[in-house]
């Protein structure tokens, strides 16, 4: 199998990884703790592999597309937060579930959204180029959104340290290493070969992250299913309405079809894999249920994406 075949078949591979992880997590509960310890390093490896695919030399051109960036930021940091605020008001009596739902729904995806955008005939190259901006803004704004939406009377305490740690370990270090690698590849044959070898790894790294994440948390999801039921309609509603907000933002900025689809996918796809370590860093009484709420969104979203890749190209035409 060559790289093109690997990338073309990555969606079935991801679902195989999810099924395998669910089986391991349910049939071998003792594997949950080791898999949980694997989550952060696996995500860091995935981020490094993804960052290596970013055309850093083309970032200026991507950032220079003001209409695309305007629509992307409007959808992800204005319209979607408003939808999340309205959709989660029914969860205020379930603080752990509310915290998990807010963590995942307020953060736009920066990894497999590129894959689904490409399959859905969107401009995945612009999506990839916008990744650093999406990352920086979501980490800067997430504490503010959480403070506003959880409320001053919330029993959930959000510490700053886990956000800083996640930002450094999962974003800053992989990004700096990727930039250094890309720069070194222009001057060294060995580094260029290293760079080329890593071009194979985003798909396996994503599968590894899915195994670690789903395998470590699926047991909690199943055992706490009754507690998670209130959030499931919220996730389904988000899956239905968020793409419409992305499409609206794209129409507002009069984007061509490929860019409009990219904004639509970005608005609908959330950053569950990267925010899971934040959920696991919450206080002990709520961390398990909050993490399970994050994973529940991932499971709903993976099914939704199969619908998006068929519906979005047919409906979103710029």
C-alpha positions as CSV (number, residue, x, y, z in Angstrom):
1,X,0.0,0.0,0.0
2,X,1.4,3.4,-1.0
3,X,0.7,6.7,0.7
4,X,-2.1,7.6,-1.7
5,X,-3.9,4.4,-1.0
6,X,-3.3,4.8,2.7
7,X,-4.8,8.3,2.7
8,X,-7.7,7.2,0.4
9,X,-8.6,4.4,2.8
10,X,-8.1,6.3,6.1
11,X,-11.8,6.6,7.1
12,X,-12.4,2.9,7.1
13,X,-9.1,2.5,9.0
14,X,-10.3,5.0,11.6
15,X,-13.5,3.1,12.1
16,X,-11.6,-0.1,12.5
17,X,-9.4,1.6,15.1
18,X,-12.5,2.8,17.0
19,X,-14.1,-0.7,16.9
20,X,-10.8,-2.3,18.1
21,X,-10.4,0.3,20.9
22,X,-14.0,-0.2,22.0
23,X,-13.5,-4.0,22.2
24,X,-10.3,-3.7,24.1
25,X,-11.7,-1.1,26.5
26,X,-14.8,-3.2,27.3
27,X,-13.3,-6.7,27.3
28,X,-10.0,-5.8,29.0
29,X,-10.8,-3.0,31.5
30,X,-7.3,-3.2,32.9
31,X,-6.0,-1.7,29.7
32,X,-7.8,1.6,30.3
33,X,-5.2,3.1,32.6
34,X,-2.2,2.4,30.3
35,X,-4.1,3.7,27.3
36,X,-5.0,6.8,29.2
37,X,-1.3,7.4,29.9
38,X,-0.7,7.0,26.2
39,X,-3.2,9.7,25.2
40,X,-1.0,12.8,25.6
41,X,2.2,11.5,23.9
42,X,0.1,10.0,21.1
43,X,-1.6,13.4,20.5
44,X,1.8,15.1,20.6
45,X,3.1,12.7,17.9
46,X,0.0,13.3,15.8
47,X,0.4,17.1,16.1
48,X,4.0,16.9,15.0
49,X,3.0,14.7,12.0
50,X,0.2,17.1,11.1
51,X,2.3,20.2,11.5
52,X,4.9,18.7,9.2
53,X,2.2,18.6,6.5
54,X,1.5,22.4,6.8
55,X,3.0,24.4,3.9
56,X,4.7,26.9,6.1
57,X,6.0,28.8,3.1
58,X,2.4,29.2,1.9
59,X,1.0,30.4,5.2
60,X,1.2,34.0,4.1
61,X,-0.9,33.3,1.1
62,X,-3.4,31.4,3.2
63,X,-3.5,34.1,5.9
64,X,-3.8,36.6,3.1
65,X,-7.1,35.2,2.0
66,X,-9.1,37.6,4.2
67,X,-12.5,36.5,3.2
68,X,-11.8,32.8,4.0
69,X,-10.2,33.7,7.3
70,X,-13.0,36.1,8.2
71,X,-15.7,33.4,7.5
72,X,-13.7,30.7,9.3
73,X,-13.2,32.9,12.4
74,X,-16.8,34.2,12.4
75,X,-18.2,30.6,12.2
76,X,-15.9,29.1,14.8
77,X,-15.5,31.9,17.4
78,X,-18.8,33.8,17.2
79,X,-21.6,31.8,15.6
80,X,-20.7,28.4,17.0
81,X,-20.1,29.6,20.6
82,X,-23.6,31.2,20.5
83,X,-25.1,27.9,19.3
84,X,-23.2,26.1,22.1
85,X,-24.4,28.5,24.7
86,X,-28.0,28.1,23.7
87,X,-27.8,24.4,23.3
88,X,-26.2,23.6,26.6
89,X,-28.5,25.6,28.9
90,X,-30.4,22.5,29.6
91,X,-27.2,20.9,31.1
92,X,-26.7,23.4,33.9
93,X,-27.9,20.9,36.5
94,X,-25.3,18.4,35.2
95,X,-22.0,20.3,35.8
96,X,-19.6,17.5,34.9
97,X,-21.4,16.8,31.6
98,X,-21.7,20.5,30.9
99,X,-18.0,21.0,31.4
100,X,-17.2,18.2,29.0
101,X,-19.6,19.4,26.4
102,X,-18.3,22.9,26.5
103,X,-14.7,21.8,26.3
104,X,-15.3,19.8,23.1
105,X,-18.0,21.9,21.3
106,X,-16.1,25.3,21.8
107,X,-12.9,24.1,20.1
108,X,-12.7,23.7,16.3
109,X,-10.9,20.6,15.1
110,X,-7.4,20.9,13.7
111,X,-6.5,17.3,12.7
112,X,-9.0,15.0,10.9
113,X,-11.1,17.9,9.7
114,X,-8.5,18.2,7.0
115,X,-9.3,14.7,5.9
116,X,-13.0,15.1,5.8
117,X,-12.8,18.5,4.1
118,X,-10.7,16.9,1.4
119,X,-13.1,14.0,0.9
120,X,-16.0,16.5,1.0
121,X,-14.5,18.4,-2.0
122,X,-13.5,21.4,0.2
123,X,-10.3,23.4,0.1
124,X,-8.3,21.2,2.6
125,X,-5.1,23.1,1.8
126,X,-6.5,26.3,3.2
127,X,-7.9,24.4,6.2
128,X,-4.5,23.0,6.9
129,X,-2.8,26.5,6.5
130,X,-5.3,28.0,9.0
131,X,-4.5,25.4,11.7
132,X,-2.1,27.5,13.7
133,X,-4.6,30.4,13.9
134,X,-7.4,28.1,15.0
135,X,-5.2,26.5,17.6
136,X,-4.0,29.8,19.1
137,X,-7.4,31.4,19.2
138,X,-9.3,28.4,20.7
139,X,-6.7,28.1,23.5
140,X,-6.8,31.8,24.1
141,X,-10.6,32.1,24.1
142,X,-11.6,28.7,25.7
143,X,-11.0,29.8,29.3
144,X,-13.1,33.0,28.7
145,X,-15.9,31.0,27.1
146,X,-15.9,28.5,29.9
147,X,-16.0,31.2,32.6
148,X,-19.0,32.8,30.9
149,X,-20.9,29.7,30.1
150,X,-20.3,27.7,33.3
151,X,-21.3,30.8,35.4
152,X,-19.9,32.2,38.6
153,X,-22.0,29.8,40.7
154,X,-20.8,26.6,38.9
155,X,-19.3,23.9,41.1
156,X,-16.7,23.2,38.3
157,X,-13.3,24.7,38.9
158,X,-11.2,25.2,35.8
159,X,-7.5,25.5,36.6
160,X,-5.2,27.4,34.3
161,X,-2.2,25.1,34.6
162,X,-3.7,22.2,32.5
163,X,-4.4,24.6,29.7
164,X,-0.8,25.9,29.8
165,X,0.6,22.4,30.0
166,X,-1.6,21.1,27.1
167,X,-0.7,24.2,25.0
168,X,3.0,23.6,25.5
169,X,3.1,19.8,25.2
170,X,0.5,19.4,22.5
171,X,1.0,22.5,20.4
172,X,4.1,24.6,21.0
173,X,6.7,21.8,21.1
174,X,5.3,19.9,18.1
175,X,4.9,23.1,16.2
176,X,8.4,24.3,16.9
177,X,9.9,20.9,16.1
178,X,7.9,20.8,12.8
179,X,9.1,24.2,11.8
180,X,12.7,23.3,12.6
181,X,12.3,20.1,10.6
182,X,10.8,21.8,7.6
183,X,13.6,24.4,7.7
184,X,16.3,21.8,8.1
185,X,14.9,19.7,5.2
186,X,15.9,22.5,2.8
187,X,19.6,22.2,3.9
188,X,20.0,18.5,4.8
189,X,19.3,15.4,2.9
190,X,19.0,13.4,6.1
191,X,16.4,15.8,7.5
192,X,14.6,15.8,4.2
193,X,14.4,11.9,4.3
194,X,13.1,12.2,7.9
195,X,10.5,14.7,6.7
196,X,9.4,12.4,3.9
197,X,9.2,9.4,6.3
198,X,6.9,11.3,8.6
199,X,4.6,12.1,5.7
200,X,3.3,8.5,6.1
201,X,2.5,8.9,9.7
202,X,-0.6,11.2,10.1
203,X,-3.0,8.4,9.4
204,X,-1.3,5.8,11.7
205,X,-0.9,8.4,14.3
206,X,-4.6,9.4,14.1
207,X,-5.5,5.7,14.4
208,X,-3.2,5.4,17.5
209,X,-4.8,8.4,19.1
210,X,-8.3,7.0,18.5
211,X,-7.3,3.7,20.0
212,X,-5.8,5.4,23.1
213,X,-8.7,7.8,23.5
214,X,-11.6,5.4,22.9
215,X,-10.0,2.5,24.6
216,X,-9.3,4.4,27.8
217,X,-12.7,6.0,28.1
218,X,-15.3,3.7,26.5
219,X,-15.7,1.8,29.8
220,X,-16.7,5.0,31.6
221,X,-19.1,6.0,28.7
222,X,-20.9,2.6,29.0
223,X,-21.1,2.6,32.8
224,X,-22.2,6.2,33.0
225,X,-24.6,6.1,30.0
226,X,-27.6,7.2,32.1
227,X,-25.7,10.3,33.2
228,X,-24.7,11.1,29.6
229,X,-28.1,10.8,28.1
230,X,-28.9,14.5,28.6
231,X,-26.0,15.6,26.4
232,X,-26.7,13.3,23.4
233,X,-29.6,15.5,22.0
234,X,-27.2,18.5,22.4
235,X,-24.6,16.7,20.2
236,X,-27.1,15.7,17.6
237,X,-28.5,19.2,17.5
238,X,-25.0,20.6,17.1
239,X,-24.3,18.1,14.3
240,X,-27.4,19.4,12.5
241,X,-27.0,23.1,13.0
242,X,-23.3,23.8,13.1
243,X,-22.8,23.1,9.4
244,X,-25.6,25.5,8.6
245,X,-23.7,28.2,10.6
246,X,-20.5,27.5,8.6
247,X,-22.5,27.7,5.3
248,X,-24.1,31.0,6.4
249,X,-20.7,32.5,7.3
250,X,-19.3,31.4,3.9
251,X,-22.3,32.9,2.1
252,X,-21.9,36.1,4.0
253,X,-18.3,36.4,2.8
254,X,-19.2,35.2,-0.7
255,X,-16.7,32.4,-0.8
256,X,-16.2,30.0,-3.7
257,X,-17.5,26.5,-3.4
258,X,-14.2,24.8,-2.2
259,X,-13.6,27.5,0.5
260,X,-17.3,27.5,1.6
261,X,-17.2,23.7,2.1
262,X,-14.0,24.1,4.1
263,X,-15.6,26.6,6.5
264,X,-18.7,24.3,6.7
265,X,-16.6,21.3,7.7
266,X,-14.6,23.4,10.2
267,X,-17.7,24.7,11.9
268,X,-19.1,21.2,12.3
269,X,-16.0,19.3,13.4
270,X,-14.7,19.6,16.9
271,X,-11.3,19.2,18.7
272,X,-12.3,16.3,20.9
273,X,-8.9,14.5,20.8
274,X,-6.8,17.5,21.9
275,X,-9.2,18.7,24.6
276,X,-9.5,15.2,26.2
277,X,-6.3,15.8,28.4
278,X,-8.0,19.0,29.6
279,X,-11.1,17.1,30.7
280,X,-8.9,14.5,32.4
281,X,-7.2,17.3,34.3
282,X,-10.5,18.5,35.9
283,X,-11.1,17.9,39.6
284,X,-11.4,14.2,40.5
285,X,-15.2,14.2,41.2
286,X,-16.1,15.3,37.7
287,X,-13.2,14.3,35.5
288,X,-14.4,10.9,34.5
289,X,-17.8,12.0,33.5
290,X,-16.5,15.1,31.7
291,X,-14.1,13.0,29.7
292,X,-16.9,10.5,28.9
293,X,-18.9,13.5,27.6
294,X,-16.0,14.4,25.3
295,X,-15.7,10.9,23.9
296,X,-19.5,10.7,23.4
297,X,-19.2,13.7,21.1
298,X,-16.5,12.0,19.1
299,X,-18.7,9.0,18.5
300,X,-21.6,11.1,17.4
301,X,-19.3,13.2,15.2
302,X,-17.7,10.3,13.4
303,X,-21.1,9.1,12.2
304,X,-22.1,12.7,11.2
305,X,-19.0,13.1,9.1
306,X,-20.1,10.2,6.9
307,X,-23.2,12.2,6.1
308,X,-21.3,15.5,5.7
309,X,-19.0,14.1,3.0
310,X,-22.0,13.3,0.8
311,X,-24.3,16.2,1.7
312,X,-21.9,19.1,1.8
313,X,-20.6,18.8,-1.7
314,X,-24.1,18.6,-3.1
315,X,-25.5,21.5,-1.1
316,X,-22.7,24.0,-0.5
317,X,-21.8,25.4,-3.9
318,X,-20.4,28.8,-2.9
